[in-house]
Amino acid sequence: MIEPVFMRATRQGANFMVVLISLVLIFKNQLTSLVANIFSKIISQSNNV
């Protein structure tokens, strides 16, 4: 059966979103600590200016 192109693209997009969400859930603690470190460095260096 030949499926329309938009159905194939939708399925690939859905698979990509599932993988992306699962990676975010797995690495949530690392991501939050990384963002917190980045913002703390930005704040400390902006105080120097």
N, CA, C and O atoms as a CHARMM CRD file, in Angstrom:
* protein
*
  196
    1    1 MET  N      0.84800  -1.19000   0.00000 PROA 1      0.00000
    2    1 MET  CA     0.00000   0.00000   0.00000 PROA 1      0.00000
    3    1 MET  C      0.88900   1.24600   0.00000 PROA 1      0.00000
    4    1 MET  O      1.81800   1.35400   0.80000 PROA 1      0.00000
    5    2 ILE  N      0.60700   2.14400  -0.86700 PROA 2      0.00000
    6    2 ILE  CA     1.34900   3.39700  -0.94900 PROA 2      0.00000
    7    2 ILE  C      0.65200   4.41300  -0.05700 PROA 2      0.00000
    8    2 ILE  O     -0.53400   4.69600  -0.22200 PROA 2      0.00000
    9    3 GLU  N      1.40800   4.95500   0.89300 PROA 3      0.00000
   10    3 GLU  CA     0.82200   5.92800   1.80200 PROA 3      0.00000
   11    3 GLU  C      1.19600   7.33900   1.36600 PROA 3      0.00000
   12    3 GLU  O      2.25800   7.54400   0.77900 PROA 3      0.00000
   13    4 PRO  N      0.34700   8.29900   1.64400 PROA 4      0.00000
   14    4 PRO  CA     0.66100   9.68300   1.28000 PROA 4      0.00000
   15    4 PRO  C      1.90900  10.17500   2.00900 PROA 4      0.00000
   16    4 PRO  O      2.25400   9.69600   3.09000 PROA 4      0.00000
   17    5 VAL  N      2.56100  11.12900   1.39300 PROA 5      0.00000
   18    5 VAL  CA     3.80800  11.65500   1.94300 PROA 5      0.00000
   19    5 VAL  C      3.57300  12.32400   3.28800 PROA 5      0.00000
   20    5 VAL  O      4.39300  12.18600   4.19500 PROA 5      0.00000
   21    6 PHE  N      2.45700  13.05500   3.43400 PROA 6      0.00000
   22    6 PHE  CA     2.21700  13.75900   4.69100 PROA 6      0.00000
   23    6 PHE  C      1.98500  12.79200   5.84100 PROA 6      0.00000
   24    6 PHE  O      2.30400  13.11600   6.98500 PROA 6      0.00000
   25    7 MET  N      1.43400  11.60400   5.56500 PROA 7      0.00000
   26    7 MET  CA     1.25600  10.61200   6.62300 PROA 7      0.00000
   27    7 MET  C      2.60500  10.07200   7.07400 PROA 7      0.00000
   28    7 MET  O      2.82500   9.85100   8.26500 PROA 7      0.00000
   29    8 ARG  N      3.50600   9.86100   6.12100 PROA 8      0.00000
   30    8 ARG  CA     4.83700   9.37100   6.44800 PROA 8      0.00000
   31    8 ARG  C      5.59200  10.41300   7.26700 PROA 8      0.00000
   32    8 ARG  O      6.25500  10.07700   8.24900 PROA 8      0.00000
   33    9 ALA  N      5.49000  11.66700   6.86400 PROA 9      0.00000
   34    9 ALA  CA     6.16700  12.74300   7.58500 PROA 9      0.00000
   35    9 ALA  C      5.57900  12.90800   8.98500 PROA 9      0.00000
   36    9 ALA  O      6.31100  13.17000   9.93900 PROA 9      0.00000
   37   10 THR  N      4.27700  12.75900   9.11000 PROA 10     0.00000
   38   10 THR  CA     3.63600  12.88000  10.42000 PROA 10     0.00000
   39   10 THR  C      4.10400  11.77300  11.34800 PROA 10     0.00000
   40   10 THR  O      4.36500  12.01700  12.52600 PROA 10     0.00000
   41   11 ARG  N      4.21200  10.56100  10.82800 PROA 11     0.00000
   42   11 ARG  CA     4.66300   9.44100  11.64600 PROA 11     0.00000
   43   11 ARG  C      6.11700   9.63700  12.07300 PROA 11     0.00000
   44   11 ARG  O      6.47000   9.34600  13.21600 PROA 11     0.00000
   45   12 GLN  N      6.94800  10.12200  11.17600 PROA 12     0.00000
   46   12 GLN  CA     8.34800  10.36300  11.52600 PROA 12     0.00000
   47   12 GLN  C      8.45700  11.48600  12.55500 PROA 12     0.00000
   48   12 GLN  O      9.27400  11.41700  13.47300 PROA 12     0.00000
   49   13 GLY  N      7.63700  12.50900  12.39900 PROA 13     0.00000
   50   13 GLY  CA     7.63700  13.59800  13.37100 PROA 13     0.00000
   51   13 GLY  C      7.17800  13.13300  14.74100 PROA 13     0.00000
   52   13 GLY  O      7.71900  13.56300  15.76000 PROA 13     0.00000
   53   14 ALA  N      6.18100  12.25400  14.76900 PROA 14     0.00000
   54   14 ALA  CA     5.69600  11.72900  16.04400 PROA 14     0.00000
   55   14 ALA  C      6.76400  10.87400  16.71000 PROA 14     0.00000
   56   14 ALA  O      6.95700  10.96200  17.92300 PROA 14     0.00000
   57   15 ASN  N      7.45500  10.05400  15.94100 PROA 15     0.00000
   58   15 ASN  CA     8.54000   9.24200  16.50100 PROA 15     0.00000
   59   15 ASN  C      9.64900  10.12500  17.04100 PROA 15     0.00000
   60   15 ASN  O     10.20700   9.85100  18.10400 PROA 15     0.00000
   61   16 PHE  N      9.97000  11.18200  16.31300 PROA 16     0.00000
   62   16 PHE  CA    11.01000  12.10700  16.76800 PROA 16     0.00000
   63   16 PHE  C     10.60300  12.76600  18.07700 PROA 16     0.00000
   64   16 PHE  O     11.42800  12.90600  18.98000 PROA 16     0.00000
   65   17 MET  N      9.34800  13.17100  18.19300 PROA 17     0.00000
   66   17 MET  CA     8.88100  13.81600  19.41400 PROA 17     0.00000
   67   17 MET  C      8.93400  12.85000  20.59600 PROA 17     0.00000
   68   17 MET  O      9.29200  13.25400  21.70300 PROA 17     0.00000
   69   18 VAL  N      8.58200  11.58300  20.37900 PROA 18     0.00000
   70   18 VAL  CA     8.63100  10.59000  21.45800 PROA 18     0.00000
   71   18 VAL  C     10.06200  10.40900  21.94000 PROA 18     0.00000
   72   18 VAL  O     10.31100  10.35000  23.14400 PROA 18     0.00000
   73   19 VAL  N     10.99900  10.32100  21.01100 PROA 19     0.00000
   74   19 VAL  CA    12.40700  10.16600  21.38300 PROA 19     0.00000
   75   19 VAL  C     12.89900  11.40300  22.11400 PROA 19     0.00000
   76   19 VAL  O     13.60500  11.29100  23.11700 PROA 19     0.00000
   77   20 LEU  N     12.53500  12.58300  21.62300 PROA 20     0.00000
   78   20 LEU  CA    12.97400  13.82700  22.24900 PROA 20     0.00000
   79   20 LEU  C     12.43600  13.95500  23.67200 PROA 20     0.00000
   80   20 LEU  O     13.17900  14.31600  24.58500 PROA 20     0.00000
   81   21 ILE  N     11.16200  13.66600  23.86400 PROA 21     0.00000
   82   21 ILE  CA    10.55700  13.77000  25.19400 PROA 21     0.00000
   83   21 ILE  C     11.17000  12.75200  26.14500 PROA 21     0.00000
   84   21 ILE  O     11.41600  13.06400  27.31000 PROA 21     0.00000
   85   22 SER  N     11.42000  11.53900  25.66100 PROA 22     0.00000
   86   22 SER  CA    12.02100  10.53300  26.53600 PROA 22     0.00000
   87   22 SER  C     13.44200  10.91900  26.93200 PROA 22     0.00000
   88   22 SER  O     13.85000  10.67800  28.06800 PROA 22     0.00000
   89   23 LEU  N     14.20400  11.51500  26.01200 PROA 23     0.00000
   90   23 LEU  CA    15.55300  11.96700  26.35800 PROA 23     0.00000
   91   23 LEU  C     15.51300  13.08700  27.39000 PROA 23     0.00000
   92   23 LEU  O     16.33400  13.12100  28.30600 PROA 23     0.00000
   93   24 VAL  N     14.56300  13.99700  27.24300 PROA 24     0.00000
   94   24 VAL  CA    14.43000  15.08500  28.21500 PROA 24     0.00000
   95   24 VAL  C     14.07000  14.52600  29.58600 PROA 24     0.00000
   96   24 VAL  O     14.59500  14.98500  30.60100 PROA 24     0.00000
   97   25 LEU  N     13.17900  13.54000  29.62200 PROA 25     0.00000
   98   25 LEU  CA    12.80700  12.95400  30.90700 PROA 25     0.00000
   99   25 LEU  C     13.97100  12.20200  31.54400 PROA 25     0.00000
  100   25 LEU  O     14.13700  12.23000  32.76400 PROA 25     0.00000
  101   26 ILE  N     14.77500  11.53200  30.72400 PROA 26     0.00000
  102   26 ILE  CA    15.90900  10.78200  31.25700 PROA 26     0.00000
  103   26 ILE  C     16.95500  11.73000  31.82800 PROA 26     0.00000
  104   26 ILE  O     17.47300  11.50000  32.92000 PROA 26     0.00000
  105   27 PHE  N     17.26600  12.79500  31.09600 PROA 27     0.00000
  106   27 PHE  CA    18.34100  13.69500  31.49300 PROA 27     0.00000
  107   27 PHE  C     17.83500  14.96800  32.15900 PROA 27     0.00000
  108   27 PHE  O     18.50400  16.00000  32.10900 PROA 27     0.00000
  109   28 LYS  N     16.66100  14.90600  32.78000 PROA 28     0.00000
  110   28 LYS  CA    16.04800  16.10600  33.34700 PROA 28     0.00000
  111   28 LYS  C     16.92700  16.73400  34.42600 PROA 28     0.00000
  112   28 LYS  O     17.10800  17.95200  34.44300 PROA 28     0.00000
  113   29 ASN  N     17.47000  15.92500  35.31900 PROA 29     0.00000
  114   29 ASN  CA    18.29700  16.47000  36.40400 PROA 29     0.00000
  115   29 ASN  C     19.55700  17.12000  35.86400 PROA 29     0.00000
  116   29 ASN  O     19.94500  18.19500  36.32300 PROA 29     0.00000
  117   30 GLN  N     20.20000  16.48400  34.89600 PROA 30     0.00000
  118   30 GLN  CA    21.40800  17.05900  34.31900 PROA 30     0.00000
  119   30 GLN  C     21.09800  18.35300  33.59200 PROA 30     0.00000
  120   30 GLN  O     21.87300  19.30700  33.66500 PROA 30     0.00000
  121   31 LEU  N     19.96600  18.39700  32.88500 PROA 31     0.00000
  122   31 LEU  CA    19.59600  19.60700  32.15000 PROA 31     0.00000
  123   31 LEU  C     19.29900  20.76100  33.09800 PROA 31     0.00000
  124   31 LEU  O     19.71900  21.89100  32.85200 PROA 31     0.00000
  125   32 THR  N     18.58000  20.48400  34.17700 PROA 32     0.00000
  126   32 THR  CA    18.24700  21.56700  35.10300 PROA 32     0.00000
  127   32 THR  C     19.49300  22.09400  35.80500 PROA 32     0.00000
  128   32 THR  O     19.62000  23.30000  36.01500 PROA 32     0.00000
  129   33 SER  N     20.41400  21.20200  36.17100 PROA 33     0.00000
  130   33 SER  CA    21.64400  21.68400  36.80900 PROA 33     0.00000
  131   33 SER  C     22.50400  22.46200  35.82200 PROA 33     0.00000
  132   33 SER  O     23.14800  23.43900  36.20300 PROA 33     0.00000
  133   34 LEU  N     22.52300  22.04400  34.56700 PROA 34     0.00000
  134   34 LEU  CA    23.28900  22.76500  33.54900 PROA 34     0.00000
  135   34 LEU  C     22.72600  24.16400  33.33600 PROA 34     0.00000
  136   34 LEU  O     23.47800  25.13600  33.27300 PROA 34     0.00000
  137   35 VAL  N     21.40900  24.26800  33.22600 PROA 35     0.00000
  138   35 VAL  CA    20.77900  25.57600  33.02900 PROA 35     0.00000
  139   35 VAL  C     20.99900  26.46100  34.25300 PROA 35     0.00000
  140   35 VAL  O     21.24300  27.65900  34.11100 PROA 35     0.00000
  141   36 ALA  N     20.91600  25.89200  35.43900 PROA 36     0.00000
  142   36 ALA  CA    21.14800  26.67200  36.65700 PROA 36     0.00000
  143   36 ALA  C     22.57900  27.18500  36.70800 PROA 36     0.00000
  144   36 ALA  O     22.81400  28.32900  37.09600 PROA 36     0.00000
  145   37 ASN  N     23.53600  26.35200  36.31900 PROA 37     0.00000
  146   37 ASN  CA    24.93600  26.79400  36.29800 PROA 37     0.00000
  147   37 ASN  C     25.15600  27.90000  35.28000 PROA 37     0.00000
  148   37 ASN  O     25.87800  28.86000  35.54600 PROA 37     0.00000
  149   38 ILE  N     24.53800  27.76900  34.12200 PROA 38     0.00000
  150   38 ILE  CA    24.69300  28.79300  33.07900 PROA 38     0.00000
  151   38 ILE  C     24.13300  30.12600  33.56400 PROA 38     0.00000
  152   38 ILE  O     24.77000  31.16800  33.40500 PROA 38     0.00000
  153   39 PHE  N     22.93100  30.09000  34.16200 PROA 39     0.00000
  154   39 PHE  CA    22.33500  31.33700  34.62900 PROA 39     0.00000
  155   39 PHE  C     23.11900  31.94400  35.78600 PROA 39     0.00000
  156   39 PHE  O     23.22600  33.16700  35.88300 PROA 39     0.00000
  157   40 SER  N     23.66800  31.11100  36.66000 PROA 40     0.00000
  158   40 SER  CA    24.45600  31.66700  37.76400 PROA 40     0.00000
  159   40 SER  C     25.73100  32.32100  37.24300 PROA 40     0.00000
  160   40 SER  O     26.15600  33.34700  37.77400 PROA 40     0.00000
  161   41 LYS  N     26.34500  31.74600  36.21900 PROA 41     0.00000
  162   41 LYS  CA    27.53200  32.37100  35.62500 PROA 41     0.00000
  163   41 LYS  C     27.17100  33.67400  34.92600 PROA 41     0.00000
  164   41 LYS  O     27.91500  34.65200  35.00600 PROA 41     0.00000
  165   42 ILE  N     26.03300  33.69000  34.24200 PROA 42     0.00000
  166   42 ILE  CA    25.59500  34.91900  33.56900 PROA 42     0.00000
  167   42 ILE  C     25.35300  36.01600  34.59900 PROA 42     0.00000
  168   42 ILE  O     25.76700  37.15900  34.40100 PROA 42     0.00000
  169   43 ILE  N     24.69000  35.67400  35.69000 PROA 43     0.00000
  170   43 ILE  CA    24.37900  36.66900  36.71900 PROA 43     0.00000
  171   43 ILE  C     25.65100  37.17500  37.38400 PROA 43     0.00000
  172   43 ILE  O     25.79800  38.37600  37.61000 PROA 43     0.00000
  173   44 SER  N     26.57300  36.26300  37.70100 PROA 44     0.00000
  174   44 SER  CA    27.80100  36.69600  38.37800 PROA 44     0.00000
  175   44 SER  C     28.66900  37.55700  37.46900 PROA 44     0.00000
  176   44 SER  O     29.30300  38.50400  37.93300 PROA 44     0.00000
  177   45 GLN  N     28.70300  37.23600  36.18100 PROA 45     0.00000
  178   45 GLN  CA    29.51600  38.03300  35.27100 PROA 45     0.00000
  179   45 GLN  C     28.83200  39.34000  34.89600 PROA 45     0.00000
  180   45 GLN  O     29.51000  40.31000  34.55800 PROA 45     0.00000
  181   46 SER  N     27.51500  39.38500  34.94900 PROA 46     0.00000
  182   46 SER  CA    26.83500  40.64700  34.66600 PROA 46     0.00000
  183   46 SER  C     27.00000  41.62100  35.82800 PROA 46     0.00000
  184   46 SER  O     26.94300  42.83400  35.62800 PROA 46     0.00000
  185   47 ASN  N     27.20100  41.11300  37.02500 PROA 47     0.00000
  186   47 ASN  CA    27.45500  41.99200  38.16900 PROA 47     0.00000
  187   47 ASN  C     28.82100  42.65600  38.05800 PROA 47     0.00000
  188   47 ASN  O     29.02800  43.74100  38.60000 PROA 47     0.00000
  189   48 ASN  N     29.74800  42.01700  37.36300 PROA 48     0.00000
  190   48 ASN  CA    31.08200  42.59000  37.19500 PROA 48     0.00000
  191   48 ASN  C     31.08500  43.75200  36.20900 PROA 48     0.00000
  192   48 ASN  O     31.97200  44.60300  36.26200 PROA 48     0.00000
  193   49 VAL  N     30.12600  43.79700  35.33200 PROA 49     0.00000
  194   49 VAL  CA    30.06800  44.85000  34.31200 PROA 49     0.00000
  195   49 VAL  C     29.46700  46.07500  34.86000 PROA 49     0.00000
  196   49 VAL  O     29.33500  47.07100  34.14800 PROA 49     0.00000
